[in-house]
């Protein structure tokens, strides 16, 4: 078994864009050997855009948070190109009735025999059929 943990975009966003679960997410990932999919960059950037558009945070603050998240993904996580996971993710998306985007993270966990760490309750519930899952709560 691998000691790796696949972080989905929701967990990474929770770490860098302050919310109710931020402190818990930071505490739980401290000792993890983190893996993610390169798609996480785009999904976390989408969170940044939504934070700016909502007026919840200043654009300058959000850009700093996004820069920090980008460094984390690129330098501190093993990042798997989504293209390497497309075929197994497609199979998992159909088998589990989930989006291909979510299935990419599940496929990464299956490939590495790793735990999937997610903040998504529905994804957690179905992903348990094919890999270990840890729910951020």
C-alpha positions, 0 to 999 in steps of 0.5 A: 500500500502507498502512503500517498494521498490524492488531494482533490481541488476542493481540499486544495481550495479549502487550504488556500482560500479561507473558509470553515474547513481551512484549519482542519484541511491544513492540519490534516495534510501536514504529514501527507505525501500529496498527489493531485491531478494537473486539473487542480490548477484550473479548478482552484483558479476557478475558485479564485475567480469566483471569490473575486467576482463575489466581492468576498475578497479583494483581487490582490488578496485572491491573486496571492492566495492563488499564487500560493496554491499554484506553488503548492500544487506544482512544487509540493504535490506529485502532479499527474497530467490529466491526459495520463488518466483519461481512459481509466477516468472515463471508465470510473465516471461511467461506473460510478456515475460521476463527472469526468473531472471528479473521476480523474482524482479517483483514477489517480487514487486507484493508480497510486493505491492511495487515499482520496482526500475530498471535501465532497460528500457525494464523491466520498460516498461513491469513490469508496467503491474503488479506493480508500477515501477520507472526507474533509469535515 
